[in-house]
């Protein structure tokens, strides 16, 4: 399969954040990464590869250095995407229909979820041998639909209509007065309904990834934000490493709702893992501080492409295009972590990898979103940059990217992992290739 087919397969296998992490975990295990248990002591060895999960929805994978004079080179993305969370008591009967009571998760474009096949995925918490365990579930069928109201009943629909989240986006699930959602998901998960204690289920779009446009110039797929970055960073970690540093991949949950959870970038997951790695080399707190000061963090999340129907929304001197390579994101208010020094280093690395680079800034009157980079930096202070790939229809149920760009990102991040970024002092650094390259 080519890189876009592999990306589409990755996203298809990742209908929830739990599935995304499980998909990454399986591929890492196939390449020899050892799964660690966060509740147990670790015995880490130089030169070996490890991974650890938190809440089944965040994962950190790392390749240990072969020297005790090391630093960290980290790429972070997120596993979640805007969608709807099914409420605990979900089934609502209305005139022969059964609807599901859902809650909006993240800043989704609500209108894009109408009139398309949907389904459910997530996890069930079940009783098994006296314990409560997680079971992933994906109801792999066109199960749900949110029908639009016909224009005959809403003549102002094309002039803009407010969508009431408590009423208008409830998906239709079944006909009849009595249905059993738990029985449906239990069957899909191959568990007994009576064993289910509770659930964490998300509505997801069933559309598959495809090439679009004349000559297949673009890719269309749900969840490009941010599974495109998660996939790219995973491939890069598997392809490249330098023995002089800890090559680390982080994929956090809950970025779309502010990262404020134990498995989010605003939690202590990254800091906890770094402390354990440093303990393997018996580093003192002062040595750990020095290691962090000479490390480098890449926050990888997609960027807004220039939209030809809305040119006024883009900064006039910073149009970002599909298929034009990696985007460095800048913000005066530090919504992005990039500064002149980190941008210069990463741009130089991309030039060496023959990867084109673009610069994104927000229009002064349109404040864009932030990323997990700045949030993570408040816990682990490391020189950082925010990058991404150009994308249209961000936070839609179906998003658009460039067909060339995933390969560009993999090449850039592979170069990042295979080179040593040596920060000799504050504001000064160099890039050293791997001895084997």
Secondary structure by P-SEA (a helix, b strand, c coil): ccaaaaaaaaaaacccaaaaaaaaaaaaaaabbbbbbccccccccccccccccccccbbbbbbbbccccbbbbbbbbbcccbbbbbccccccccccbbbbbcccccccccccccccccbbbbbbbcccccbbbbbbbbcccccccccccccccccccccbbbbcccccccccccccccccaaaaaaaaaccccccccccbbbbbbcbbbbbbccccccccccccccaaaaaaaaaaaaccccccccbbbbbbcccccccccccccccaaaaaaaaaaaaaacccaaaaaaaaaabbbbbbbbbbcccccccccccccccccccccbbbbbbccccccccaaaaaaaaaaaaaacbbbbbbbccccbbbbbcaaaaaaacccccbbbbbbbbccccccbbbbbcccaaaaaaaaaaaaaccccccccccccccccccc
